[in-house]
């Protein structure tokens, strides 16, 4: 009898799930209320295309441990939504949650709010959470808008956000900070996109144990600082502890890419900070687009916090101002480290250290380890600005290698201030002093766009391709930064990762011209690379090919969704140049999409030399 009753219960539950249409399902709602169903469908509360707030909020407020938001063929248009503890909220593919027009008039009205709640998972498959940014800039809304976030957490704990696209806010795409009793803790944000937000892509004021990985923050513009990410606490009691951004892209933001500003922290009152960026990119798509600094730290002076801020394997490219800027009274107790970082084509001075007075405590420092600058300007490459008479010899250390045909230059204001920072001219090998440019006599000045991806890793690009020019003409270099995805289960071919449509949130930025292991991917197996590039009109009526300097170890190549070749000769192919004809797959004068499947059988792997578009003579 018990078995029969159980079967009947399952059948009833299944029937509830199968109810078609957009109307209410009171039977299923009652079962959720009674605890008989722990998974609920938000449409059971009655989907209304004009205003679906009651349905979505009703499902969230129910006893269901898991709430599924189904695709209804049109957006879930809602007023502000409040989330509760012990909830798994899952959006089906295709779902959009849209802020209702004319609502969100209160200053702190956000699309989703987590106020002193815990143990919440919000998961989507590229789910769009969209507000109405332009509306909030005009009456009847307040004259200054910066608090209408897409996702707000205050005093939130054990939160996972995954596969979400948060856009068009009147504030931040994502915000985490203090509640009434404590800050936010144990936050994971993975495979998300913050796009076209008003203040920041993401703001963090009081957070402990934060991991943000494989995310993109782009198109921020409105209230300053309009950064990709802004660490900016409001009071000394807040925390920025064990905060990590990994494999993230900060692109085309009006302000800084990565911005850390603990200006209200004090060493006597505040917990030491620990902030790290790993394998992150800050860039503008083209030089001259604007934007501020790629990596910016504003320290609050001698009374500022203890701790460490690190940039590891990070890249800044085409930024409107400096590639890196440390600005403040002094480094105080704070250690700031740049390790294996590259700054390319900064519109301002590549590295600016604006120090106002020496550290009274003497325990802080700014350190550069194996960092490089790539540019063609004649202005100083590295600049240290201090008050006259200050001595920073022990505070500013390390080495920056400058690849500039005009010479490397370290400028200091005033001249002759003592720093232990070494600026090395990559062409002459000379170590540059504090006040003058390197000798450029006898150099051949190359155009700015002649920097090769392979230059970054230090191999001899001319030796790799020298013989090729006997039979081929150079057309163009492919970009240095691609998209990248590990294929742990070798499922990419079956799922058509080389196809025309892909989920960008699953692909992270990577550089070619070096192996993937130094960029944080300690993996032997299969991975995929993807890049878009233009084929100039001069390639018409010519036999075009791609010349790969080397791929460790095997490669299969698709162009515009058509497989055009492979290079698979086993372990021996890891350092060999090879050419792949483009044939009729290429689009002349248009943007082409190139996808490369790479197999690494051991040790280092990846597209570790540059890739060139060439034409047979």
C-alpha positions, 0 to 999 in steps of 0.5 A: 500500500505504501508503495502504491501511495508513493507512486500516486504521489509521484504521478500527482507531482509529475502532473503538476509539473506538466500543466501547460500555459501561463496560468496559476497552478494552485495544486502544485503551490499547495504541495510546496506549502505543505512540504510535499514538493521541494522543487517549484516552478515559478510559473505555478504562481501565475506568470503575467507578462505585464508584471511577473513580480508576484509569481517570481517573488511568491516562488522565492518566498515559498518553502521550496529549496529549489525554484526553477524560472522557466522560459515563457517566450517573453521576459519576466518583467518585475519590480524589485525582488528580494531573495531569501536564505537556503535557496537555489534559483535556476533560470532555464535557457533563454530566460530574461528578467527585465526591470519594469518600466516606471518602477525602481524609483526609490534610491536603493531599488535593485533588481535582486537584493540579498540582505543579510541572507545566506546559502543562496545559489543563482544559476543561469545559462547566459541568463539576462538580468536587465534594468533600464539605465537610460530611464534612471538618468531622467525625472522622476528619478533622483538627479544622481543615480548610482545605487540601482544595482542589478544584484546587491548583497549586503551582509550576504554569506555563502553566495554563488552566482553563475552564468548570469549577464547583468546589464543596464543598471542605474548603479553596479552590475554587482555589489557586495558590502556590509549589512547591519551586523557584518560584511559579505562573506564566502562569495563565488561569482563564476562565468558571469558578464556585467555589461553597460552598467552606470557606476561599476561593473562590480563594486566591493566595499566589505567582503571576505573570501571572494572568488570571481573567475571567468567573468567579463566586465565591460561597457561601464559608463555613467557615474564615476569612477565607471570602473570594471571593478572598484574596491572602495570601502566606506569605513575602517571597520570593513574588510577586503580579505582573501579577495581573488579575481581570476581569468577575468576581462575588463574591457571598454570601461569609461574608467579604470579596469581594475581599481583598488581604493582602500581610502578609509582603511587605517592600520590601527583599526582595519584588518590587513587587506589581501587582494589578488588579480590572476590572469586578468586583462584590462583593455580598450578594443582600440587605441584612443578609445578612452578609459583610464588606467588598467591597474590602479591602486590609490593608497590612503597614506601612512595611516592606511591598511596593512596587507598585500595587493597583487597583480599576477600574470595580468595584461593592460592594453590600449588604456586611455591613461597609464597601464599601471598607476599607484597613487597616494601619500605613501605605500605605508604598510601596504605591499603592492606587487606586479608579477609577470605583468605586461603593459601594451600601448598605454596612451599615457605613461605606461607605469606611474608611481605618484608618491607624495612622501616617504613611508613613516612605517617603512614596511610597505613596498612596490615590487615589479617582478619580470614585468614588461612594457610594449610601446612606441612613444618617445615619452617616458615609459616609467615615471616616479613622482615624489616631493623633493627630497624624498628617498624611496630606494627601499620602497620601490624595487624590481625590474621592468623591461621596455620594448620600445624602439625609441628607447626606455626611459625612467623619469623622476620628479624631482630629478635624481630621486633614489629608487631601486627600480630597474628599467631595462632597454630590451634592445640594448640590454642597458639599465636606464637611470632615473633621469634620462632616455637610453641611447637610440643611436643607430636604431631602425625605428619600426612602426608601432604595429610591428610588435609581434605576439612572440616578442612577449615570450622572448623567442626569436620571431625572425628566426621562426619565420625567416625562411617563409618569406622566400615563398610567401608575403606577409599580410598581417599578424593575428591578435595577441589576445584570444579566447580560451576554453579547457576541454576536460572531457574531449567534448568540444568537437561533438558540441561544435565548439568550432561553430559560429555560435558560442557562449562567451562566458565559458571562454576566458582571455588568453595570450598566444605567443606563450604556453598556457601553463604560465598563464594559470592553466596547469593542464595536460589534454585538449583545449580550444582557442578562438579569435576574430580577425579581419582579412584586408582587401589586399588578400583578394585573388591570392592564395592565403594561408595561416602560418603558425610559429609553433603549437605544442603539440597538435592542432586542428583548425576551423575557419568560419565553421569549416575545418581547414586543416590539422597539424598532428605528427605527435610529440615531435610537432611541438616546435615546428612551424606549419602553414594551413591554406585558407581556401574558400573558407576565408572572407575577404574584407570581412571579419573571420572567426578562427578556432583551434583545437590543441592537444598537449600530451605533457609538459607545456602546451598551447599556441606558444608562438605567433600566428601570421596571415600570409600569401603565396608569392 
